[in-house]
Amino acid sequence: MNEDTNNVWQSHSLKYLEMAFSTGKCEILASPDGYGKKTRSCGDSIEIFLKARGDILNAVSYYTNGCMNTMACANTVVFLAEGKSVNEAWEITPKTIADFLETLPEHDFHCAEMAVDALQAALSNLRELQRSPWKKAYQTRVQF
């Protein structure tokens, strides 16, 4: 292992490492009930896919083309939102994500903001599709 690799393993919490390297929720859900995407000026993007049963988010996943910090934040927002009500998911903030991860570098806090922005876009889309279900048939995923 080189010195940079050792630094990653030694300078981050176990929660951060689990979220940064887990790929179990990195998937594109077919025909989601809610979809949101956010892209930052650095070029990193996060897409959030929601499946809901009533007011409960019973399946949440993400797709990203981002760095390790973006992956950790995307995984965390999915972990925190899944199984929660829509209103509880709205309460997730970038600080909630940073606190959960414990070792998100301050200069990469924008990754947590992007994850929350994507979640909020998906939650807004979910509410809109619940009000106008016919729109779901016309919804398309925006490619990277």
Stockholm file with secondary structure:
# STOCKHOLM 1.0

chainA/1-144         MNEDTNNVWQSHSLKYLEMAFSTGKCEILASPDGYGKKTRSCGDSIEIFLKARGDILNAVSYYTNGCMNTMACANTVVFLAEGKSVNEAWEITPKTIADFLETLPEHDFHCAEMAVDALQAALSNLRELQRSPWKKAYQTRVQF
#=GR chainA/1-144 SS CCHHHHHHHHHSCHHHHHHHHCCTTBCCCSSCSEEEEEECTTSCEEEEEEEEETTEEEEEEEEECCCHHHHHHHHHHHHHHTTSBHHHHHTCCHHHHHHHHSCCCGGGHHHHHHHHHHHHHHHHHHHHHHHCGGGGGGCCCCCC
#=GC SS_cons         CCHHHHHHHHHSCHHHHHHHHCCTTBCCCSSCSEEEEEECTTSCEEEEEEEEETTEEEEEEEEECCCHHHHHHHHHHHHHHTTSBHHHHHTCCHHHHHHHHSCCCGGGHHHHHHHHHHHHHHHHHHHHHHHCGGGGGGCCCCCC
//
